[in-house]
Amino acid sequence: MNALRRWIVDDFERGAGRHDDPAVYGGPPGDPGLIGPGSMSWEINADLAAVAQAGLPAIVLEILHPSVVAGVEDLSNYREDPFQRARATLGYVLATTFGNTEAATAVIERVKHVHSFVNGTRPDGVSYRALDPELIAWVHTCIPWMILRVFEDTKRPLSQREKDRYLTEQAVIGRMGGAGWVPETAKELDDYVEAMRPRLSVNAQTREFIGFLMTSPFFPDLPEWVDRQLHRFTIYAGMSRAPQWAQELIGYDRPPMTTRVLTGPMLRLDAQRLRWAFGSPRYLQLAQQRAAGVVRPQAAAT
């Protein structure tokens, strides 16, 4: 790997973490994992650029549900580590899609265990619990929904059949995570989102979370005024992936003119940059070798 590629990979992994653990993505020869090769999930989620760019809008859409943001505000450590939730989302998507069956199942069970302690009362007096199947369904759905939108915008258009296959495959993960029902077709996704919209809102907790996103340093090595401008552009660019009604709901539907003009080209350029730097990501290579029955040589004893 040449120096420029190495720099791009290292810079990305500083914020997003590494996703190349053989214990997760390797494993028993012939094990397809929860979804397996030849699936739409293996094509779409192998695109690290699409999964990474989908993270911010997916998280913001998730916290538009007042019960989700209540749990985040009450129990999350996002103020101490503003990138932790994005890293966790990326890792969850990759591990459940490409991990071996045991590792992928363990990741899902670990998340369910952590969420079993997330219960409380919203500021409006409504009780919530993170393992509520409705909340799990919403949080799950926001992720493949946004990945599809980014993939189509930066990689290639998808047919209705391809979208349906992808959502059906990803629904396996949603149900294992505790959702009673999740959309399995593009039509069901559209209907589900419309049905959920009356339950979504922006309250004081939502504004606090989004305000934190707008002020926490993204580029701490740069001068403060440069960081502030790049920060605002990054947030507006990420939210451009969300539907117009969501942008309007949080007040991000009228970005500065320069941001509006540059957002699309910059996001597509960034996606191309990541694809060029990573090539075939290591998690995909390990999963392909595992599913194909390749036995990885054991390290020599010391």
Backbone hydrogen bonds, N-H to C=O, Kabsch-Sander energy under -0.5 kcal/mol:
donor,donor_aa,acceptor,acceptor_aa,energy
6,R,2,N,-2.6
7,W,3,A,-2.4
8,I,4,L,-2.3
9,V,5,R,-2.6
10,D,6,R,-2.8
11,D,7,W,-2.6
12,F,8,I,-2.3
13,E,9,V,-2.7
14,R,10,D,-1.6
15,G,11,D,-0.8
15,G,12,F,-0.7
16,A,12,F,-2.7
17,G,13,E,-1.8
24,V,21,D,-1.5
25,Y,21,D,-2.7
26,G,22,P,-1.5
30,G,290,R,-3.9
31,D,28,P,-2.2
34,L,99,G,-0.5
36,G,97,T,-0.6
39,S,36,G,-1.0
43,E,39,S,-1.0
44,I,40,M,-3.2
45,N,41,S,-2.3
47,D,44,I,-1.3
48,L,46,A,-1.4
50,A,47,D,-0.5
51,V,47,D,-2.0
52,A,48,L,-2.6
53,Q,49,A,-2.5
54,A,50,A,-1.5
55,G,51,V,-0.6
55,G,52,A,-1.1
58,A,54,A,-2.0
59,I,55,G,-2.3
60,V,56,L,-2.3
61,L,57,P,-2.4
62,E,58,A,-2.3
63,I,59,I,-2.1
64,L,61,L,-1.1
65,H,62,E,-1.6
68,V,65,H,-0.6
69,V,65,H,-2.2
70,A,66,P,-1.4
71,G,67,S,-1.7
72,V,68,V,-2.2
73,E,69,V,-2.9
74,D,70,A,-2.4
75,L,71,G,-2.1
76,S,72,V,-2.0
80,E,77,N,-0.8
81,D,77,N,-2.0
84,Q,81,D,-1.9
87,R,83,F,-2.5
88,A,84,Q,-2.8
89,T,85,R,-2.4
90,L,86,A,-2.4
91,G,87,R,-2.8
92,Y,88,A,-2.4
93,V,89,T,-2.3
94,L,90,L,-2.3
95,A,91,G,-2.8
96,T,92,Y,-2.4
97,T,93,V,-1.5
98,F,94,L,-2.9
99,G,94,L,-0.5
99,G,95,A,-1.6
100,N,24,V,-2.9
104,A,100,N,-3.0
105,T,101,T,-2.2
106,A,102,E,-2.2
107,V,103,A,-2.2
108,I,104,A,-1.9
109,E,105,T,-2.5
110,R,106,A,-2.5
111,V,107,V,-2.2
112,K,108,I,-2.3
113,H,109,E,-2.3
114,V,110,R,-2.3
115,H,111,V,-2.5
116,S,112,K,-1.3
117,F,114,V,-1.3
118,V,115,H,-1.6
119,N,117,F,-1.2
120,G,128,Y,-2.3
122,R,126,V,-3.5
125,G,122,R,-2.4
128,Y,120,G,-2.7
130,A,118,V,-2.9
132,D,129,R,-2.0
135,L,132,D,-0.6
136,I,132,D,-2.3
137,A,133,P,-2.3
138,W,134,E,-2.0
139,V,135,L,-2.7
140,H,136,I,-2.8
141,T,137,A,-2.5
142,C,138,W,-2.0
143,I,139,V,-0.8
143,I,140,H,-1.0
145,W,141,T,-2.0
146,M,142,C,-1.8
147,I,143,I,-2.3
148,L,144,P,-2.4
149,R,145,W,-1.6
150,V,146,M,-2.4
151,F,147,I,-2.9
152,E,148,L,-2.3
153,D,149,R,-1.6
154,T,150,V,-2.4
155,K,151,F,-2.6
156,R,151,F,-1.2
163,K,159,S,-2.3
164,D,160,Q,-2.5
165,R,161,R,-2.5
166,Y,162,E,-2.3
167,L,163,K,-2.6
168,T,164,D,-2.4
168,T,184,E,-0.5
169,E,165,R,-2.4
170,Q,166,Y,-2.5
171,A,167,L,-1.7
172,V,168,T,-0.7
172,V,169,E,-1.0
173,I,169,E,-0.6
173,I,170,Q,-0.5
174,G,170,Q,-1.8
175,R,171,A,-2.6
176,M,172,V,-2.1
177,G,173,I,-1.8
178,G,175,R,-1.2
179,A,174,G,-2.2
189,L,185,T,-2.3
190,D,186,A,-2.4
191,D,187,K,-2.4
192,Y,188,E,-2.7
193,V,189,L,-2.6
194,E,190,D,-2.1
195,A,191,D,-2.1
196,M,192,Y,-1.9
197,R,193,V,-1.6
199,R,196,M,-2.0
200,L,196,M,-0.5
200,L,197,R,-1.5
201,S,64,L,-2.8
203,N,201,S,-0.5
207,R,203,N,-2.6
208,E,204,A,-2.1
209,F,205,Q,-2.3
210,I,206,T,-2.7
211,G,207,R,-2.6
212,F,208,E,-2.0
213,L,209,F,-1.9
214,M,210,I,-1.8
215,T,211,G,-0.8
215,T,212,F,-0.9
216,S,212,F,-2.7
222,L,219,F,-2.0
227,D,223,P,-2.7
228,R,224,E,-2.6
229,Q,225,W,-1.8
230,L,226,V,-2.8
231,H,227,D,-2.7
232,R,228,R,-2.3
233,F,229,Q,-2.1
234,T,230,L,-2.5
235,I,231,H,-2.3
236,Y,232,R,-2.5
237,A,233,F,-2.9
238,G,234,T,-2.6
239,M,235,I,-2.5
240,S,236,Y,-1.0
240,S,237,A,-0.6
241,R,238,G,-1.5
242,A,239,M,-1.2
246,A,243,P,-0.7
247,Q,243,P,-1.9
248,E,244,Q,-2.5
249,L,245,W,-2.0
250,I,246,A,-1.7
251,G,247,Q,-0.6
251,G,248,E,-0.6
252,Y,247,Q,-3.0
253,D,247,Q,-0.5
260,R,256,P,-2.4
261,V,257,M,-2.3
262,L,258,T,-2.3
263,T,259,T,-2.3
264,G,260,R,-0.5
266,M,262,L,-2.6
267,L,263,T,-2.6
268,R,264,G,-2.3
269,L,265,P,-2.3
270,D,266,M,-2.5
271,A,267,L,-2.2
272,Q,268,R,-2.2
273,R,269,L,-2.3
274,L,270,D,-2.3
275,R,271,A,-2.4
276,W,272,Q,-2.4
277,A,273,R,-2.2
278,F,274,L,-2.7
279,G,275,R,-2.3
285,Q,281,P,-2.1
286,L,282,R,-2.6
287,A,283,Y,-2.0
288,Q,284,L,-2.8
289,Q,285,Q,-2.4
290,R,286,L,-2.5
291,A,287,A,-2.7
292,A,288,Q,-2.0
293,G,290,R,-1.5
294,V,289,Q,-2.8
296,R,294,V,-0.7
